[in-house]
Amino acid sequence: MLMSMSATSDPSGSLGIVVIGRNEGERLQRCLQSVQGEAVTVVYVDSGSTDGSAQWARSRGVEVVDMDMSRPFTAARARNEGFRRLLVVQPGVRHVQFVDGDCEVVAGWLPQAQAFLDQHPQVAAVCGRRRERYPERSVYNRLCDQEWDTPVGEALACGGDVMMNVGALQQAGGYRDSLIAGEEPELCVRLRAAGWKVWRLDAEMTLHDAAMLRWGQWWRRTRRAGYAFAEGAHLHGHTPERHWVREHRRAWLWGVAPLVAALLGLAFIGLPALLVLLVYPLQMLRMFFKTDGPAGQRALAAAFLVLGKLPEAQGALDFLRDRLLQRRGALIEYK
């Protein structure tokens, strides 16, 4: 049983784990098995799985939270519900590791992250290197792997896989339930405003299975990022750090402005107006020569960073529409 096996690793009961997922199948099994022997309590939050995930987790002794799917689902809400259950079943917990159900925790990460938090009481959240399990399966998986290779040291934000100081998370009020994406950086904005720090260690943390094999999946994921940039800028763009204002503006500048200029020019001066679209390959060339690394990796990153401004702009427009209509954004899923 997962719960009984885990009690031997952390006898103080200071560490708990919250896993969230839906229909992750074997990925969830790998995830839960990877934390066996690492924590007193593992809480799995299931968001309406139909593949038996919740039942399998219970059979392994995991504390399972079945989300009420009659209410709008977000990953932020799932993490909050899992955290609240963790506090009930393990009241003395000091650190909580959040992990997505499509990830596997690397051996050695949990004690290393917990020791770092113990030694640095001013740090609220610590993360490490998340890697894509199958980067060779698609260009989109490789892009994910590159995206997660962020600088080591003090950071502005973390991702979904992170270990947090329970007191800091409680002080911040947890994740913002309503966000359909970008909930982790938004939480980090509030944590840092309260005087806490966010840190990334030079250590392997998790293996992630994006299973992103099609263009449409990449487009939806990038569109979701554009929505998050727009909402993040709306919530915290007025603060001194101007949270995601630059990213939001770039989506409009590169994803909307050239297309509008080309269409207007086409109406007034004809086909020569389409020359304005040359800004896209020129920007790709500029970014290629601006970055370091192998030529193939630079070309891939440059092309998709520029192309990505189109779905980001769509996401920004989605947020503008929802705000004008005063309605809550719908979840944008890519799996």
N, C-alpha and C positions, 0 to 999 in steps of 0.2 A: 504494500500500500504506500502511495506517495507520501501521505501525511506522516505515517509512522516512521518511514525511512528518513524523512527530512529532519526529524527532531534531533538527530545525533550531530548535525553539523553546526547548529546555532542554539546551544542549550540555553542561552540567555533570553531567547525569544525576541531579540531586537530587530530581526529582519523578517519581512513578509513580502510576498510576491503577488502582483495582480496581473493576470493575463486576460486579454480581451480577444474575441474572435467570433466568426460566424462561418460555418461550413468549411472549416480549414482542413478537416480530415486528417491525413497523415501528417500534415504540417503541425497541427495542434498536438498530436501525439509526440512528435519530436520535441516540440516546445516544452511540454510538461515533463517529459522524461529528462530533459536537459537540466531541470532544476531539482531533480530528486536528490535528496541529501544536502540541500543547500538552504532550506528555510523551514521554520516551524509551521508556517501556514502558507498555503497557495490558494488564492481565490481566482476562479475562472468566471468571467462574465460572458454569458452567451447571448447573442442578439438574434434569436430566432432561427437557430440552425435546424436544418432538416436532414442532416447526415448522421445524426446520433452523437454529435460532439459532446453535448451536455451529459448524456448518459454515460459515455465512455469516461469522461472526466470524473464523474461521481464514482464509477467503478474503481478508479484509482485512488479514491480517498480525498479528492479535491473538493473544496468548498465551492459550490456552484451558485451563481446568481443568474436567474433567468430574467432578462429584461422585459419590461412591459412594452411590447412593440406597438401598442395602441398610441403611444406617445412618440414624437419625432426622435429618431435615433441619431446619435452622433458618437464618435469615439470618445469625445470629451465626457459625455454623460456616462458612457460605459466605465471609463476609468474612475470617475467620481463614485459611481455605485459600488464598484469593486473596492475602492479605498474605504468607503463607509463600512462595508461588511468586514473588511480586514480589522478595522478598529474595534468592532464588536467582538469578534472571535479571538483577537489577540490584542488586548487593550494596552499592553506595555510596548508595542512595537515602536522602534525609533527610526527605522529606515524602510522604505518601500521601493521595490524594484518593479517598474511597469515594463511590460513586454507585450508586443503584439503576437497574436496566435500563429502568425506565419513566420515567426523567428525562432531560432534556437540559441539559447544562452551558451556562450563559450565557457568551457571549464576554466575555473580560476577567476572569472570576472567578478562574481558576487563578493567573495571575501576581499578582493583587492579594492573594489569600489566602496565597500563598507568601511574598510580601514582608512581610506582616504577621507571619507566624511567624518569619521571619528577624530582624525588628526587635524581637520580643517573645519571647525565649527561655524565658520562664516559662509561655508559653501552649502547652498540649498539643493543643488542638483549636479550629478556627475554622470557623464556618459563616456563611451569609448568608441572604438571603430566598429561600425556596422558594415558588414560586407554582404554583397549579393552572392547567394549560394551557386547560381548558375549564370555567371556573366557571359559565358560563351554561347548561350542559347539564343540570344537576340541582341540587337544593337540597343534596344530599350533597357534590357537588364544591365548592359555595360554602362549605360548612362546613369542608371541608379547607383551603381557601384562608385562611379566617379563623383556623383553628387554628394555622397556620404563621406568622402575623404576630406573632412574639414580640418582646419588648423588645431593643433594641440595647445592646451593652456586655457586661460580664462576665455569664455565664450559668451556670445550674446544669447544663444538659445540652444536647446537640446531637441531631440526628436522623440518619437514615441517610446523608444527603449531608453530608459533612464532610471537611475536610482536617486531617490529624493529623501531629504530630511523631513520626517513626518511633521515636526513642529513648524517648519517653514511652509510646507504645503497647507497646513491648517491655517496658518496666519494669512496666507494669500487667498484663502477661500476655495482652493481647489481649481480645477479647470473650469473654463466658461462653457457650460452645457450647450449653449445655442450655436457654437461655432461648428460648421460642417468641415472645416479644415483649418490648419494653422493654429490649433489650440495650444500646442507646446510652446512655440515662440511667444504667443500672447501671454501665457502664464509666466514665462521668464521675464517679460517686460515688467509685470507686477512684482515679481520676486526681487528683481534688481532695484526697482523703485523703493522697495522696503529695506534695502541695504544688504540683501543677500547676493551671493555670487553663483555663477554657473560655470562648470569646468568640464573640459574634455581631456581625458587621460590618453597617453600613448599606449593603449592596450586594446586587445581584441575583446569585443563585447558580445556581438550577436551575428548570426548568419540569417539572412532574410531571403525568402523565396517570393520574388515579385511576380513570377509567372506572367510577365508582360511580353507577349509575343507578337502583338499586332499593333499597327499604326493607330487604330482607334483607341486602344487602351492607353497608349502614350498621350494621345490628344486629350482624352478625358482627365487623365492625371494632371496634365499641365494646365488644363482649363480650371481644374479645382485649385491649383496653386494661384492662378490669377484671381479667383474669387477670394482666396485667403489674403492675398496682397491687398485687395481693395478693402476688405472688411478690417484687416489689421490697421491700415492707414486711417480708416474712418474712426476706429476706436482710440488709437494712440498716436496718430500722425501729428497731433498738436503738442506732444511732449517734446522735451529737448532732443531726444534721440531720433525723433521723426520716424517712428517704427513703420517700415515697409513703404514709406512715401516714395522713395526712389524707385523701388521695384514696380510700384503701381503706376508711376508716371512713365516708366520705360515701356510698360505694356501699352499705354495709350500712344506714346510717341512712335513705337516701332510696329505695333499691331494694328493701329487704326489710321494714324495720320498719312502714311504713304498711300494706303489704299484709297482713302477719301480724296487725296490730292490727285491720284491717277484717274479716278472716276470723274471728278469735276473737270480736270484738264481734258479728258476724252470728250466730254460734252462740248467744250468750248474751242479747243484747238486740234482735236482729232488724235490720231494714233501716236504722234510724237510725245504726247503727254505720258504715255506708258513708260518712257525712259526713266521716269522718277522711280520706278520699281527696281532700277539698278542699285538703289541704296542697299538692298538686301544682300546681294553677292558681295558688294563692296564692304559692307559691315562684317560679313563672314571672313573676308580676307584680313580685315583689320584685326579681328579677334584672333585669327589664326597666328598672325605674327606677334601679337601682344602676349601670348601665353607661352609657357615653357612645357617641355615634355616631348614624347615621341610624336612625329608628324601625324600619324594616323589618329592618335588620341586627340591631338589639337584640332584636326580637321573635323572629327566627329563632334567634339564639344562646340566648336564655332558654328557649325551648321545647325545643330539642334537648339543652341541658345538663341540664335536669330529666328529660326522657324518657330520656336516656342512662344515668341511674343504674340503670335496669332491666336493660339488657344488661350493664352493668358489674357489677351484683350477680350476674348469671348467671355471668360470668367468675370472680368471686371464689368462688362456690360450686364451680365447676369446679376451681379450684386447691385448695380445701379437700378436695374429693373425692379428687383425685390425691395430695395429701399424706397423707391418711388411708390410702389404698390403697398408698402408697409406690410410685407409678408415675410415669413421665415424662409430662408433658402432651403432648397431640396438637396439631399445628399447627392454628391457626384462620385460614383464608384467606377473603378476601372477594371475590377475583377468580376 
